[in-house]
Amino acid sequence: MMITERQAWKLVTPRQGDRSKIASLLHFSPYVHRHLDWRSPLDWLGEQPYVALREGENYLAALACPLELNGVAWVRLFAVAQSMPPDVAWDALWEESRLALPAGTTVAALPLQSWFVTLLTRCGFVHSHDVIMLSWEDRGQPLAAGGSGRDYRLRLMTYDDLEAVQALDTAAFELVWRQSLQSLRHAFSTAALATVIEGDDGLLAYQLSTISGLKGHLARLAVHPRAQRSGIGHALLNSLLSEFRLRGIRRVTVNTQHTNVASLALYEKNGFRPTDEAYPVFEYLIA
């Protein structure tokens, strides 16, 4: 903990006992960045780096970019109270966080507001790619056929599958998009639909989806590299859309990187169409 010569605030590490005060900061702050995540920003308390600025008993700002997986840390939270300039808060908290992360770590952020984009770019974050949203509308159209020349079984995911799901996830995605076992457990606990496809040699694919009202969202879909281009992805997606249709879900959304050609081809073949929603991804490499 330290006190600057120019300010009365202190740089601190909030703990679980500060949960209500951080929640208050999130509720009342005019500047809040929350990562699109299965976990609440408060769930990251206790994981580092998670730093804050405090004046007396009041929290003025907080930044969380915990190292969840070796090699990558996402900015999960940045919030600033009305009484503090966002750039002053960011400079103090980012410097502390940057020094706490090991060399070689990629810090990634998915900013949803222009003011946060400005803060990221002024300290060296680089726009690497975009996440785009696609949408499927149920108009009674036939679903694209999926199939494979190999034997496989499609079934509901169980809690005991999650370690194998995490291994599949690691094999299927680039480093910055991989999920930890802890995050997958959170996702599984909140999913409305979770299914896997397995073969004689283990899990080949999985998906996790949520439902809100009459809308569904495909939160995660991965096919193991050894099973790609075999129809497994089509079979999994066909099964999911059929189940959504049975439940009366008429619109399904999914997000993917604009550079992921295979993923885009899978979704578009199954009737998903791009929307006008896109989110930039910024990255910073810790030297």
DAQUIVEN-V51670 format. One record per helix or strand. SS is the DSSP state (H for helix, E for strand). FROM is the first residue (numbers start at 0). LEN is the number of residues. If there is no record, write none. Layout:
ss = (SS & SS)
from = (FROM & FROM)
len = (LEN & LEN)
This chain:
ss = (E & E & H & E & H & E & E & E & E & E & H & E & H & E & E & H & H & H & E & E & E & H & H & E & H & E)
from = (1 & 9 & 15 & 30 & 40 & 49 & 57 & 68 & 71 & 76 & 85 & 105 & 113 & 125 & 152 & 158 & 174 & 180 & 192 & 201 & 214 & 224 & 231 & 250 & 260 & 272)
len = (2 & 3 & 13 & 4 & 4 & 6 & 7 & 1 & 3 & 4 & 15 & 4 & 9 & 12 & 4 & 14 & 3 & 10 & 7 & 11 & 9 & 3 & 15 & 7 & 9 & 13)
